[in-house]
Amino acid sequence: MTDIVERLKSWDRCYPGNINVETAVDDATNEITRLRKYEELVRFIANDYHELSYDKAQWQRDDWKKRCKKLIEEHYEDTSSIRPSP
């Protein structure tokens, strides 16, 4: 998928026929939805209580990692994007 921001910026506003508006709106909506999911995850991690004991801190780190991986997997299941190597 091409970068939606670059596509919209490159759109010649004098000639609206150069872009399929419905497709652009759908792509922008999908991108906003995807970014909101990442924002929610970042907000959750930032506002979560940080554990002080070593074992609990490891569990918390693993939980955050699991949540991040799940969100990334959902993104690649929803799109035809090729998953980057770790």
The 8 nearest C-alpha neighbors of each residue, nearest first, counted from 0:
[[1, 2, 80, 3, 79, 78, 26, 81],
 [0, 2, 3, 6, 5, 4, 26, 7],
 [1, 3, 5, 4, 6, 0, 7, 30],
 [4, 2, 6, 5, 1, 7, 27, 26],
 [3, 5, 7, 6, 2, 8, 27, 9],
 [4, 6, 8, 2, 7, 3, 9, 1],
 [7, 5, 3, 9, 4, 8, 2, 10],
 [6, 8, 10, 4, 9, 5, 3, 23],
 [9, 7, 5, 10, 6, 4, 11, 3],
 [8, 10, 6, 7, 5, 11, 4, 12],
 [11, 9, 7, 8, 12, 6, 18, 17],
 [10, 12, 13, 14, 9, 15, 17, 8],
 [13, 11, 14, 15, 10, 17, 9, 16],
 [12, 14, 11, 15, 10, 16, 17, 18],
 [13, 15, 12, 16, 11, 17, 10, 18],
 [16, 14, 17, 12, 13, 18, 11, 10],
 [15, 17, 14, 18, 19, 20, 11, 13],
 [18, 16, 15, 14, 10, 11, 19, 12],
 [19, 17, 16, 20, 15, 10, 23, 22],
 [18, 20, 22, 21, 23, 17, 16, 15],
 [19, 21, 23, 22, 18, 24, 15, 25],
 [22, 20, 24, 23, 19, 25, 26, 18],
 [23, 21, 25, 19, 20, 24, 26, 18],
 [22, 24, 20, 26, 21, 25, 27, 19],
 [23, 25, 27, 21, 22, 26, 28, 20],
 [26, 24, 22, 28, 23, 27, 21, 29],
 [27, 25, 23, 29, 28, 24, 22, 30],
 [26, 28, 24, 30, 29, 25, 23, 31],
 [29, 27, 25, 31, 26, 30, 24, 32],
 [30, 28, 32, 26, 27, 31, 25, 33],
 [29, 31, 33, 27, 32, 28, 34, 26],
 [32, 30, 34, 28, 33, 29, 27, 35],
 [31, 33, 29, 35, 30, 34, 28, 36],
 [34, 32, 30, 36, 31, 35, 29, 37],
 [33, 35, 37, 31, 36, 32, 38, 30],
 [36, 34, 38, 32, 37, 33, 39, 31],
 [37, 35, 39, 33, 34, 38, 40, 32],
 [36, 38, 34, 40, 35, 39, 41, 33],
 [37, 39, 35, 41, 36, 40, 42, 34],
 [40, 38, 42, 36, 37, 41, 43, 35],
 [41, 39, 43, 37, 42, 38, 44, 36],
 [40, 42, 38, 44, 43, 39, 45, 37],
 [41, 43, 39, 45, 40, 44, 46, 38],
 [44, 42, 40, 46, 41, 45, 47, 39],
 [43, 45, 47, 41, 46, 42, 40, 63],
 [46, 44, 42, 43, 47, 41, 48, 40],
 [45, 47, 43, 44, 42, 48, 41, 49],
 [48, 46, 44, 45, 43, 49, 42, 50],
 [49, 47, 50, 46, 45, 44, 51, 59],
 [50, 48, 47, 51, 56, 59, 46, 44],
 [49, 51, 56, 55, 52, 48, 59, 53],
 [50, 52, 56, 53, 49, 55, 54, 48],
 [53, 51, 55, 54, 50, 56, 57, 49],
 [52, 54, 56, 55, 57, 51, 50, 58],
 [55, 53, 57, 56, 52, 58, 59, 51],
 [54, 56, 58, 57, 52, 53, 50, 59],
 [55, 57, 50, 59, 53, 54, 58, 52],
 [58, 56, 60, 54, 55, 59, 61, 53],
 [57, 59, 55, 61, 56, 60, 62, 54],
 [58, 60, 62, 56, 61, 57, 55, 63],
 [61, 59, 57, 63, 62, 58, 56, 64],
 [60, 62, 64, 58, 59, 63, 65, 57],
 [63, 61, 59, 65, 64, 60, 58, 66],
 [62, 64, 66, 60, 65, 61, 67, 59],
 [63, 65, 61, 67, 62, 66, 60, 68],
 [64, 66, 62, 68, 63, 67, 61, 69],
 [65, 67, 63, 69, 64, 68, 62, 70],
 [68, 66, 64, 70, 69, 65, 63, 71],
 [67, 69, 71, 65, 70, 66, 72, 64],
 [70, 68, 72, 66, 67, 71, 65, 73],
 [69, 71, 73, 67, 72, 68, 66, 74],
 [70, 72, 68, 74, 73, 69, 67, 75],
 [71, 73, 69, 75, 74, 70, 68, 76],
 [74, 72, 76, 70, 71, 75, 77, 69],
 [73, 75, 71, 77, 72, 76, 70, 78],
 [74, 76, 72, 78, 77, 73, 80, 82],
 [75, 77, 73, 74, 78, 72, 79, 80],
 [78, 76, 74, 75, 73, 79, 80, 72],
 [79, 77, 75, 80, 76, 74, 81, 0],
 [78, 80, 81, 75, 77, 76, 0, 82],
 [81, 79, 78, 75, 82, 0, 76, 74],
 [80, 82, 83, 79, 75, 78, 84, 76],
 [81, 83, 80, 75, 84, 72, 85, 79],
 [84, 82, 81, 85, 80, 75, 71, 72],
 [83, 85, 82, 81, 71, 80, 75, 72],
 [84, 83, 82, 68, 71, 81, 72, 67]]
